[in-house]
Each structure stands twice: as structure tokens, then as C-alpha cells.
């Protein structure tokens, strides 16, 4: 993201995010941040539930709150990446990890994530990351 670029609180208007997180508190917190940025958020508890939801609606991006490098969601994200949406587009995926060493950038890329951020996440960094993946350039 270019340095000095300004954002308004609604710069994610029209962006539909599927948010995966096993813990209700984390899901509510991240969903609140994204909604403040203007995103439409569909929170789910698992990758399997996310895949089911995504057959019924068109999401722009997936955010996964991970527990660590051994999280079963990592393998499922890679599996999800193998399934192309009906319109052929590639769905960006962001991982939120509990510690910087829980999922290295190389591990994140190998697992199919487009970006990974560490919790607690800076709200503006999360929104800027999503905006950059959904609207590159």
C-alpha cells in the first residue's frame, strides 16, 4: 500500500467478507472492525461452513482467524483454493494469526493465503490489506 494514502471509514463499502473464526469474541471483534470500514461481513465458525455459505452468496474475500501453524484450517484453505468459484475469479484470503511466528509469510503463501497479519491486529492495517487485495492498484 502506498505510504500517505488516506482512507475514509467507508472505504470497504460493497466488499463482502466471509470471516472464519472458531472463537465468538474474535469473530465479533474482527467483524466490528470490518463493518466500521463499510464491509458486509458473514461470520462463520469453520472452513466447511464458509464453503457452504459461499455456494449461496458471492464473497469478495475470506478472512481466517487462525490458532497457529498446526491449525487444521491451513490445510482446508489450501483445499478451498483448489475450488474455483463459478465465475473463475480467485478469492483472496487473509490469515490472522496469534503470534508472528505462528504462521510465517512463506508458510502463509504455501498454504494459499494472500496475506497474514498478527493478532491483535491494527484495524486500519487489516482494512488497508483487504482493500489492497480486493481493489489492487
PyMOL commands that place a pseudoatom at each C-alpha (Angstrom):
pseudoatom trace, name=CA, resn=UNK, resi=1, chain=A, elem=C, hetatm=0, pos=[0.000, 0.000, 0.000]
pseudoatom trace, name=CA, resn=UNK, resi=2, chain=A, elem=C, hetatm=0, pos=[1.341, 3.392, -0.894]
pseudoatom trace, name=CA, resn=UNK, resi=3, chain=A, elem=C, hetatm=0, pos=[2.517, 5.460, 2.018]
pseudoatom trace, name=CA, resn=UNK, resi=4, chain=A, elem=C, hetatm=0, pos=[0.434, 8.529, 2.741]
pseudoatom trace, name=CA, resn=UNK, resi=5, chain=A, elem=C, hetatm=0, pos=[-2.736, 7.182, 1.120]
pseudoatom trace, name=CA, resn=UNK, resi=6, chain=A, elem=C, hetatm=0, pos=[-5.760, 8.274, 3.105]
pseudoatom trace, name=CA, resn=UNK, resi=7, chain=A, elem=C, hetatm=0, pos=[-8.853, 6.221, 3.799]
pseudoatom trace, name=CA, resn=UNK, resi=8, chain=A, elem=C, hetatm=0, pos=[-12.325, 7.081, 4.972]
pseudoatom trace, name=CA, resn=UNK, resi=9, chain=A, elem=C, hetatm=0, pos=[-14.327, 4.888, 7.316]
pseudoatom trace, name=CA, resn=UNK, resi=10, chain=A, elem=C, hetatm=0, pos=[-16.363, 3.578, 4.397]
pseudoatom trace, name=CA, resn=UNK, resi=11, chain=A, elem=C, hetatm=0, pos=[-13.585, 2.523, 2.021]
pseudoatom trace, name=CA, resn=UNK, resi=12, chain=A, elem=C, hetatm=0, pos=[-14.735, -1.118, 2.196]
pseudoatom trace, name=CA, resn=UNK, resi=13, chain=A, elem=C, hetatm=0, pos=[-18.302, -0.285, 1.087]
pseudoatom trace, name=CA, resn=UNK, resi=14, chain=A, elem=C, hetatm=0, pos=[-19.613, -3.026, -1.165]
pseudoatom trace, name=CA, resn=UNK, resi=15, chain=A, elem=C, hetatm=0, pos=[-16.940, -5.540, -0.123]
pseudoatom trace, name=CA, resn=UNK, resi=16, chain=A, elem=C, hetatm=0, pos=[-18.384, -8.824, 1.142]
pseudoatom trace, name=CA, resn=UNK, resi=17, chain=A, elem=C, hetatm=0, pos=[-16.094, -10.635, 3.585]
pseudoatom trace, name=CA, resn=UNK, resi=18, chain=A, elem=C, hetatm=0, pos=[-16.605, -14.172, 4.874]
pseudoatom trace, name=CA, resn=UNK, resi=19, chain=A, elem=C, hetatm=0, pos=[-14.975, -14.269, 8.310]
pseudoatom trace, name=CA, resn=UNK, resi=20, chain=A, elem=C, hetatm=0, pos=[-13.922, -17.645, 9.700]
pseudoatom trace, name=CA, resn=UNK, resi=21, chain=A, elem=C, hetatm=0, pos=[-13.128, -17.905, 13.388]
pseudoatom trace, name=CA, resn=UNK, resi=22, chain=A, elem=C, hetatm=0, pos=[-13.718, -20.598, 15.986]
pseudoatom trace, name=CA, resn=UNK, resi=23, chain=A, elem=C, hetatm=0, pos=[-13.964, -18.147, 18.901]
pseudoatom trace, name=CA, resn=UNK, resi=24, chain=A, elem=C, hetatm=0, pos=[-17.064, -15.898, 19.170]
pseudoatom trace, name=CA, resn=UNK, resi=25, chain=A, elem=C, hetatm=0, pos=[-15.194, -12.983, 20.757]
pseudoatom trace, name=CA, resn=UNK, resi=26, chain=A, elem=C, hetatm=0, pos=[-12.578, -12.863, 17.977]
pseudoatom trace, name=CA, resn=UNK, resi=27, chain=A, elem=C, hetatm=0, pos=[-15.273, -13.107, 15.300]
pseudoatom trace, name=CA, resn=UNK, resi=28, chain=A, elem=C, hetatm=0, pos=[-17.271, -10.261, 16.860]
pseudoatom trace, name=CA, resn=UNK, resi=29, chain=A, elem=C, hetatm=0, pos=[-14.196, -8.041, 17.209]
pseudoatom trace, name=CA, resn=UNK, resi=30, chain=A, elem=C, hetatm=0, pos=[-12.940, -8.560, 13.647]
pseudoatom trace, name=CA, resn=UNK, resi=31, chain=A, elem=C, hetatm=0, pos=[-16.480, -8.283, 12.233]
pseudoatom trace, name=CA, resn=UNK, resi=32, chain=A, elem=C, hetatm=0, pos=[-16.928, -4.954, 14.060]
pseudoatom trace, name=CA, resn=UNK, resi=33, chain=A, elem=C, hetatm=0, pos=[-13.685, -3.601, 12.589]
pseudoatom trace, name=CA, resn=UNK, resi=34, chain=A, elem=C, hetatm=0, pos=[-14.671, -4.627, 9.066]
pseudoatom trace, name=CA, resn=UNK, resi=35, chain=A, elem=C, hetatm=0, pos=[-18.212, -3.299, 9.404]
pseudoatom trace, name=CA, resn=UNK, resi=36, chain=A, elem=C, hetatm=0, pos=[-16.828, 0.014, 10.627]
pseudoatom trace, name=CA, resn=UNK, resi=37, chain=A, elem=C, hetatm=0, pos=[-14.870, 0.124, 7.363]
pseudoatom trace, name=CA, resn=UNK, resi=38, chain=A, elem=C, hetatm=0, pos=[-18.114, -0.415, 5.459]
pseudoatom trace, name=CA, resn=UNK, resi=39, chain=A, elem=C, hetatm=0, pos=[-17.802, -4.125, 4.642]
pseudoatom trace, name=CA, resn=UNK, resi=40, chain=A, elem=C, hetatm=0, pos=[-20.643, -6.599, 4.655]
pseudoatom trace, name=CA, resn=UNK, resi=41, chain=A, elem=C, hetatm=0, pos=[-19.462, -9.445, 6.923]
pseudoatom trace, name=CA, resn=UNK, resi=42, chain=A, elem=C, hetatm=0, pos=[-20.703, -13.025, 7.114]
pseudoatom trace, name=CA, resn=UNK, resi=43, chain=A, elem=C, hetatm=0, pos=[-19.154, -14.682, 10.183]
pseudoatom trace, name=CA, resn=UNK, resi=44, chain=A, elem=C, hetatm=0, pos=[-18.809, -18.483, 10.265]
pseudoatom trace, name=CA, resn=UNK, resi=45, chain=A, elem=C, hetatm=0, pos=[-17.114, -20.920, 12.635]
pseudoatom trace, name=CA, resn=UNK, resi=46, chain=A, elem=C, hetatm=0, pos=[-15.294, -23.207, 10.179]
pseudoatom trace, name=CA, resn=UNK, resi=47, chain=A, elem=C, hetatm=0, pos=[-13.913, -23.572, 6.663]
pseudoatom trace, name=CA, resn=UNK, resi=48, chain=A, elem=C, hetatm=0, pos=[-16.582, -26.187, 5.945]
pseudoatom trace, name=CA, resn=UNK, resi=49, chain=A, elem=C, hetatm=0, pos=[-19.302, -23.697, 6.933]
pseudoatom trace, name=CA, resn=UNK, resi=50, chain=A, elem=C, hetatm=0, pos=[-17.577, -20.998, 4.850]
pseudoatom trace, name=CA, resn=UNK, resi=51, chain=A, elem=C, hetatm=0, pos=[-17.595, -23.241, 1.771]
pseudoatom trace, name=CA, resn=UNK, resi=52, chain=A, elem=C, hetatm=0, pos=[-21.290, -23.933, 2.318]
pseudoatom trace, name=CA, resn=UNK, resi=53, chain=A, elem=C, hetatm=0, pos=[-22.104, -20.220, 2.686]
pseudoatom trace, name=CA, resn=UNK, resi=54, chain=A, elem=C, hetatm=0, pos=[-20.033, -19.341, -0.377]
pseudoatom trace, name=CA, resn=UNK, resi=55, chain=A, elem=C, hetatm=0, pos=[-22.123, -21.656, -2.559]
pseudoatom trace, name=CA, resn=UNK, resi=56, chain=A, elem=C, hetatm=0, pos=[-25.107, -19.399, -1.805]
pseudoatom trace, name=CA, resn=UNK, resi=57, chain=A, elem=C, hetatm=0, pos=[-23.527, -15.942, -1.934]
pseudoatom trace, name=CA, resn=UNK, resi=58, chain=A, elem=C, hetatm=0, pos=[-20.738, -14.108, -3.690]
pseudoatom trace, name=CA, resn=UNK, resi=59, chain=A, elem=C, hetatm=0, pos=[-17.940, -13.126, -1.349]
pseudoatom trace, name=CA, resn=UNK, resi=60, chain=A, elem=C, hetatm=0, pos=[-15.071, -10.827, -2.305]
pseudoatom trace, name=CA, resn=UNK, resi=61, chain=A, elem=C, hetatm=0, pos=[-12.602, -12.038, 0.317]
pseudoatom trace, name=CA, resn=UNK, resi=62, chain=A, elem=C, hetatm=0, pos=[-12.115, -14.583, 3.084]
pseudoatom trace, name=CA, resn=UNK, resi=63, chain=A, elem=C, hetatm=0, pos=[-10.548, -13.738, 6.472]
pseudoatom trace, name=CA, resn=UNK, resi=64, chain=A, elem=C, hetatm=0, pos=[-9.491, -16.693, 8.651]
pseudoatom trace, name=CA, resn=UNK, resi=65, chain=A, elem=C, hetatm=0, pos=[-8.636, -16.261, 12.333]
pseudoatom trace, name=CA, resn=UNK, resi=66, chain=A, elem=C, hetatm=0, pos=[-6.026, -18.981, 12.871]
pseudoatom trace, name=CA, resn=UNK, resi=67, chain=A, elem=C, hetatm=0, pos=[-4.939, -20.643, 16.108]
pseudoatom trace, name=CA, resn=UNK, resi=68, chain=A, elem=C, hetatm=0, pos=[-1.379, -21.324, 14.913]
pseudoatom trace, name=CA, resn=UNK, resi=69, chain=A, elem=C, hetatm=0, pos=[0.784, -23.230, 12.422]
pseudoatom trace, name=CA, resn=UNK, resi=70, chain=A, elem=C, hetatm=0, pos=[-0.900, -26.523, 13.358]
pseudoatom trace, name=CA, resn=UNK, resi=71, chain=A, elem=C, hetatm=0, pos=[-4.401, -25.159, 12.755]
pseudoatom trace, name=CA, resn=UNK, resi=72, chain=A, elem=C, hetatm=0, pos=[-6.467, -27.579, 10.673]
pseudoatom trace, name=CA, resn=UNK, resi=73, chain=A, elem=C, hetatm=0, pos=[-7.800, -24.597, 8.749]
pseudoatom trace, name=CA, resn=UNK, resi=74, chain=A, elem=C, hetatm=0, pos=[-4.469, -24.210, 6.956]
pseudoatom trace, name=CA, resn=UNK, resi=75, chain=A, elem=C, hetatm=0, pos=[-4.969, -27.440, 5.019]
pseudoatom trace, name=CA, resn=UNK, resi=76, chain=A, elem=C, hetatm=0, pos=[-8.602, -26.646, 4.375]
pseudoatom trace, name=CA, resn=UNK, resi=77, chain=A, elem=C, hetatm=0, pos=[-7.699, -23.216, 2.979]
pseudoatom trace, name=CA, resn=UNK, resi=78, chain=A, elem=C, hetatm=0, pos=[-5.370, -24.934, 0.519]
pseudoatom trace, name=CA, resn=UNK, resi=79, chain=A, elem=C, hetatm=0, pos=[-8.236, -27.286, -0.386]
pseudoatom trace, name=CA, resn=UNK, resi=80, chain=A, elem=C, hetatm=0, pos=[-10.594, -24.332, -0.836]
pseudoatom trace, name=CA, resn=UNK, resi=81, chain=A, elem=C, hetatm=0, pos=[-8.057, -22.680, -3.152]
pseudoatom trace, name=CA, resn=UNK, resi=82, chain=A, elem=C, hetatm=0, pos=[-8.357, -25.719, -5.414]
pseudoatom trace, name=CA, resn=UNK, resi=83, chain=A, elem=C, hetatm=0, pos=[-12.053, -24.985, -5.926]
pseudoatom trace, name=CA, resn=UNK, resi=84, chain=A, elem=C, hetatm=0, pos=[-12.549, -22.135, -8.375]
pseudoatom trace, name=CA, resn=UNK, resi=85, chain=A, elem=C, hetatm=0, pos=[-15.684, -20.025, -7.968]
pseudoatom trace, name=CA, resn=UNK, resi=86, chain=A, elem=C, hetatm=0, pos=[-18.272, -20.356, -10.722]
pseudoatom trace, name=CA, resn=UNK, resi=87, chain=A, elem=C, hetatm=0, pos=[-17.133, -17.098, -12.305]
pseudoatom trace, name=CA, resn=UNK, resi=88, chain=A, elem=C, hetatm=0, pos=[-13.483, -18.245, -12.386]
pseudoatom trace, name=CA, resn=UNK, resi=89, chain=A, elem=C, hetatm=0, pos=[-12.118, -15.433, -10.197]
pseudoatom trace, name=CA, resn=UNK, resi=90, chain=A, elem=C, hetatm=0, pos=[-9.597, -16.077, -7.436]
pseudoatom trace, name=CA, resn=UNK, resi=91, chain=A, elem=C, hetatm=0, pos=[-10.893, -15.284, -3.960]
pseudoatom trace, name=CA, resn=UNK, resi=92, chain=A, elem=C, hetatm=0, pos=[-8.256, -13.513, -1.829]
pseudoatom trace, name=CA, resn=UNK, resi=93, chain=A, elem=C, hetatm=0, pos=[-7.677, -14.996, 1.645]
pseudoatom trace, name=CA, resn=UNK, resi=94, chain=A, elem=C, hetatm=0, pos=[-6.172, -13.242, 4.702]
pseudoatom trace, name=CA, resn=UNK, resi=95, chain=A, elem=C, hetatm=0, pos=[-4.908, -15.124, 7.771]
pseudoatom trace, name=CA, resn=UNK, resi=96, chain=A, elem=C, hetatm=0, pos=[-4.973, -13.574, 11.233]
pseudoatom trace, name=CA, resn=UNK, resi=97, chain=A, elem=C, hetatm=0, pos=[-2.510, -15.412, 13.471]
pseudoatom trace, name=CA, resn=UNK, resi=98, chain=A, elem=C, hetatm=0, pos=[-1.986, -15.329, 17.258]
pseudoatom trace, name=CA, resn=UNK, resi=99, chain=A, elem=C, hetatm=0, pos=[1.779, -14.674, 17.101]
pseudoatom trace, name=CA, resn=UNK, resi=100, chain=A, elem=C, hetatm=0, pos=[4.295, -13.524, 14.452]
pseudoatom trace, name=CA, resn=UNK, resi=101, chain=A, elem=C, hetatm=0, pos=[5.939, -16.950, 14.369]
pseudoatom trace, name=CA, resn=UNK, resi=102, chain=A, elem=C, hetatm=0, pos=[2.651, -18.917, 14.338]
pseudoatom trace, name=CA, resn=UNK, resi=103, chain=A, elem=C, hetatm=0, pos=[2.486, -18.706, 10.550]
pseudoatom trace, name=CA, resn=UNK, resi=104, chain=A, elem=C, hetatm=0, pos=[5.444, -17.276, 8.680]
pseudoatom trace, name=CA, resn=UNK, resi=105, chain=A, elem=C, hetatm=0, pos=[4.846, -15.369, 5.437]
pseudoatom trace, name=CA, resn=UNK, resi=106, chain=A, elem=C, hetatm=0, pos=[6.307, -18.315, 3.498]
pseudoatom trace, name=CA, resn=UNK, resi=107, chain=A, elem=C, hetatm=0, pos=[4.004, -20.788, 5.267]
pseudoatom trace, name=CA, resn=UNK, resi=108, chain=A, elem=C, hetatm=0, pos=[1.041, -18.485, 4.640]
pseudoatom trace, name=CA, resn=UNK, resi=109, chain=A, elem=C, hetatm=0, pos=[1.795, -18.253, 0.909]
pseudoatom trace, name=CA, resn=UNK, resi=110, chain=A, elem=C, hetatm=0, pos=[2.366, -22.018, 0.667]
pseudoatom trace, name=CA, resn=UNK, resi=111, chain=A, elem=C, hetatm=0, pos=[-0.997, -22.631, 2.340]
pseudoatom trace, name=CA, resn=UNK, resi=112, chain=A, elem=C, hetatm=0, pos=[-2.784, -20.363, -0.147]
pseudoatom trace, name=CA, resn=UNK, resi=113, chain=A, elem=C, hetatm=0, pos=[-3.113, -17.141, 1.855]
pseudoatom trace, name=CA, resn=UNK, resi=114, chain=A, elem=C, hetatm=0, pos=[-2.601, -13.822, 0.085]
pseudoatom trace, name=CA, resn=UNK, resi=115, chain=A, elem=C, hetatm=0, pos=[-1.677, -12.026, 3.319]
pseudoatom trace, name=CA, resn=UNK, resi=116, chain=A, elem=C, hetatm=0, pos=[-1.167, -12.776, 7.002]
pseudoatom trace, name=CA, resn=UNK, resi=117, chain=A, elem=C, hetatm=0, pos=[-1.424, -10.374, 9.928]
pseudoatom trace, name=CA, resn=UNK, resi=118, chain=A, elem=C, hetatm=0, pos=[-0.710, -10.902, 13.614]
pseudoatom trace, name=CA, resn=UNK, resi=119, chain=A, elem=C, hetatm=0, pos=[-3.319, -10.544, 16.342]
pseudoatom trace, name=CA, resn=UNK, resi=120, chain=A, elem=C, hetatm=0, pos=[-4.033, -8.233, 17.957]
pseudoatom trace, name=CA, resn=UNK, resi=121, chain=A, elem=C, hetatm=0, pos=[-4.406, -6.682, 14.541]
pseudoatom trace, name=CA, resn=UNK, resi=122, chain=A, elem=C, hetatm=0, pos=[-4.277, -2.985, 13.814]
pseudoatom trace, name=CA, resn=UNK, resi=123, chain=A, elem=C, hetatm=0, pos=[-7.777, -2.186, 12.482]
pseudoatom trace, name=CA, resn=UNK, resi=124, chain=A, elem=C, hetatm=0, pos=[-6.512, 0.162, 9.766]
pseudoatom trace, name=CA, resn=UNK, resi=125, chain=A, elem=C, hetatm=0, pos=[-3.834, -2.315, 8.651]
pseudoatom trace, name=CA, resn=UNK, resi=126, chain=A, elem=C, hetatm=0, pos=[-6.479, -5.024, 8.323]
pseudoatom trace, name=CA, resn=UNK, resi=127, chain=A, elem=C, hetatm=0, pos=[-8.812, -2.773, 6.328]
pseudoatom trace, name=CA, resn=UNK, resi=128, chain=A, elem=C, hetatm=0, pos=[-5.975, -1.477, 4.111]
pseudoatom trace, name=CA, resn=UNK, resi=129, chain=A, elem=C, hetatm=0, pos=[-4.808, -5.051, 3.460]
pseudoatom trace, name=CA, resn=UNK, resi=130, chain=A, elem=C, hetatm=0, pos=[-8.307, -6.124, 2.446]
pseudoatom trace, name=CA, resn=UNK, resi=131, chain=A, elem=C, hetatm=0, pos=[-8.828, -3.034, 0.297]
pseudoatom trace, name=CA, resn=UNK, resi=132, chain=A, elem=C, hetatm=0, pos=[-5.497, -3.674, -1.440]
pseudoatom trace, name=CA, resn=UNK, resi=133, chain=A, elem=C, hetatm=0, pos=[-6.419, -7.296, -2.202]
pseudoatom trace, name=CA, resn=UNK, resi=134, chain=A, elem=C, hetatm=0, pos=[-9.945, -6.534, -3.405]
pseudoatom trace, name=CA, resn=UNK, resi=135, chain=A, elem=C, hetatm=0, pos=[-9.039, -3.349, -5.318]
pseudoatom trace, name=CA, resn=UNK, resi=136, chain=A, elem=C, hetatm=0, pos=[-5.343, -3.637, -6.274]
pseudoatom trace, name=CA, resn=UNK, resi=137, chain=A, elem=C, hetatm=0, pos=[-3.661, -0.647, -7.789]
for i in range(1, 137): cmd.bond("trace and resi %d" % i, "trace and resi %d" % (i + 1))
show_as sticks, trace
zoom trace
